[in-house]
Amino acid sequence: MLWTIIVILVILWLLGFIGHFGGGLIHILLVIAVIVLIYNLVSGRR
């Protein structure tokens, strides 16, 4: 489920560059998603 959310956010982020869709909010959500992804990868390997 986490991967699905990250893929959706990346797609929305790329659409934001094309059509200026979502403003700064999508960038904040993308940064949060990347932080959560990195945390899960690091904590999952212990």
Secondary structure by P-SEA (a helix, b strand, c coil): caaaaaaaaaaaaaaaaacccccaaaaaaaaaaaaaaaaaaaaaac
